[in-house]
Amino acid sequence: MSKQLAKAVKKVFIPKKARTNHYSMLYKFASGVITPDDFINYLEKRGGAAIPPVIEKLKKFLKTSQAQWSIFGDGNAKLGFLTFSSVAGVDCVGMGSCGEVCYSFKGWRFINAFMRQWQNSQLLKTADGRRQIAEALDKKLASKKVTTIRLYVDGDFANIETVGFWQTQMRKHKSREFYGYSKSLQTLIDYHNLGGTFAPNYKLNLSEGHKYDQTVVEQAKQLPIFRGIFGMISLQNWSGTIYDADHKTTPQARAEISRRYRALTGRASFACPNRCDTCTPKGHACGSSRFNGVDIISAIH
């Protein structure tokens, strides 16, 4: 595990030794520091009702290289559209300070959520794995009800080959909207500089908290897929209510987000309501051309 990942694990996760060690083991497995056999032995010792089915699926995946967990997610309370994830942190080649507040790590308390991310990262590494992803996407998009796909909810573009794979899938499904948040800025720039072409139906939100300097940021802003900045700001020491009962950002909190962001940067912004596809009457701002060039800001959560 890198020092950066170790720091993220220590700061983000519940500060109990057993819990922190558990997340560290997940990281070590995803990073290849420990073998699958070592990981299976660890899970067997840890125990729990969810573990035996996970071990069975993992062994089958290792034997057949065929997906055992669903490749795409159909959304949740915050996401009302098709989603794809890979391993958070490990696949995030542009990760910087964001690792210390990453919501994805907290989701690893559900072992199957982690295993889906791990599986997808493995599938992206091989031609047969990418074929499985493409076929799963075709099947999902056979329904005309699915109009929007988010890449990535967890994880990021790990390399140029992965960028090219997804651009091909997006062009294949040109009637659908794809969007995402990425910190893999240099990877996207390298893909472009090597002659790679971007799909016109993909919107990139340049996600803050990356490790790159302003020179790289400015190059990323010139990419044809660039929609705008997506950033986060702390509402620490603010006495108001941040989220309502549905976990949507309250109007008062959104006003405070915009006020603090302007005070910090001198720029206006659009405050994220924390529930995708509810921010405007015409769909989500992060995937809309109407919000090109607009900074979209969320409270750190």
PyMOL commands that set and color helices and strands:
alter all, ss='L'
color gray80, all
select helices_A, chain A and resi 3-12+17-31+36-46+51-64+97-100+103-109+111-123+127-140+160-172+185-193+214-221+251-265+285-287+289-291
alter helices_A, ss='H'
color red, helices_A
select strands_A, chain A and resi 72-73+82-84+148-151+177-182+202-207+226-233+270-271+296-299
alter strands_A, ss='S'
color yellow, strands_A
deselect
rebuild
show_as cartoon
